[in-house]
Amino acid sequence: MQVNVGDGDRIARLIAGIVLLSLVLIVESQWRWLGLFGLIPVLTALGRWCPLYTVLRITSSAKETKNV
């Protein structure tokens, strides 16, 4: 796998993921489970690889390196 998520993108994904995950604890309605979608940006930030970026041939990393 090649790294296709840069540092700025990683930070934005982590923040967005944490905010979405916090909905599970904050919201009192049945919609709170939508907060579990926050796992997607958190996992892509930690893995530094986004499958959608691969399909669209996008990279936000400064240089493309192989992820070991």
C-alpha positions as CSV (number, residue, x, y, z in Angstrom):
1,M,0.0,0.0,0.0
2,Q,1.2,3.5,-0.8
3,V,0.7,6.4,1.6
4,N,-1.8,8.8,0.2
5,V,-2.9,10.8,3.2
6,G,-0.6,13.7,4.2
7,D,0.0,15.3,7.6
8,G,-2.6,18.1,7.3
9,D,-5.2,15.6,6.0
10,R,-4.4,13.3,8.9
11,I,-5.0,16.0,11.5
12,A,-8.3,17.0,9.8
13,R,-9.5,13.4,9.6
14,L,-8.6,12.7,13.3
15,I,-10.5,15.9,14.4
16,A,-13.5,15.1,12.2
17,G,-13.5,11.5,13.4
18,I,-13.4,12.3,17.0
19,V,-16.2,14.9,16.7
20,L,-18.4,12.3,14.9
21,L,-17.6,9.6,17.5
22,S,-18.5,12.0,20.3
23,L,-22.1,12.1,18.9
24,V,-22.6,8.6,20.2
25,L,-22.2,10.0,23.8
26,I,-23.7,13.5,23.3
27,V,-26.9,13.0,21.2
28,E,-29.9,11.5,23.0
29,S,-31.9,10.4,19.9
30,Q,-31.7,7.4,17.6
31,W,-29.5,9.4,15.3
32,R,-26.5,9.1,17.7
33,W,-25.4,5.9,16.0
34,L,-24.5,7.9,12.9
35,G,-21.5,9.0,15.0
36,L,-20.0,5.5,14.4
37,F,-19.1,6.8,10.9
38,G,-16.4,8.6,12.7
39,L,-14.4,5.4,12.7
40,I,-13.8,5.8,9.0
41,P,-11.8,9.0,9.1
42,V,-10.0,7.9,12.3
43,L,-8.9,4.6,10.8
44,T,-7.8,6.2,7.5
45,A,-5.8,8.8,9.4
46,L,-4.0,6.2,11.5
47,G,-3.3,4.0,8.5
48,R,-2.3,6.9,6.3
49,W,-4.2,5.3,3.4
50,C,-7.6,6.1,2.0
51,P,-9.3,3.6,-0.4
52,L,-11.3,6.4,-2.0
53,Y,-8.2,8.4,-2.7
54,T,-6.7,5.3,-4.4
55,V,-9.8,4.9,-6.7
56,L,-9.7,8.6,-7.6
57,R,-5.9,8.6,-7.9
58,I,-5.6,11.5,-5.3
59,T,-2.8,12.0,-2.8
60,S,-2.4,14.6,-0.2
61,S,1.0,13.4,1.0
62,A,4.1,15.5,0.1
63,K,5.9,12.5,-1.4
64,E,4.6,9.0,-2.2
65,T,6.4,6.4,-0.2
66,K,5.7,2.7,0.4
67,N,4.0,1.9,3.7
68,V,5.8,-0.9,5.3
